[in-house]
């Protein structure tokens, strides 16, 4: 699967580095600054691994860091950290509230997807969620209506799913292969 579109500067960031920026962004917003131990706890990695990542992020211009000091994001780091957190929130909300995925599973999936899904798709998910939530009469019972109708109309029978998959496969076969 191709990575989402990024600015030239962001392209040097792999998902692990994006996760560090996200963790620092969250910790800095909560505590005012981050410590390597807090980053390690949040990302579940050893402090020595965090130190290596912080040096890389410092060299890229995303963090202000020196050993044994507090870590703060630069303005560039804050922009990217905010983007990643926003992506995570939208994807988690879509998975949990729209697709009815368990919260922990939605969180884990959002952590993976936030590095791959294009900004355009994240914005569309966000707009769709806001649209549904702005229609209180629809938002409050749409899941119940969906459940009743899908059971009554047997939307998810194996023959119905098989036919949908056949149609989608024909459609996908006609699409150009994305550049990786």
Secondary structure, DSSP 8 states (H G I E B T S, - for coil): -------TTGGG--HHHHHHHHHHHHHHHHHSSB-HHHHHHHHT--HHHHHHHHHHHHHTTSEE--TTS-BEE-HHHHHHHHHHHHHHHHHHHIIIIIS---HHHHHHHHHHHTTTS-HHHHHHHHHHHHHHHH-HHHHTTHHHHHHHHHHHTTTT-HHHHHHHHHHHHHHHHTS-----
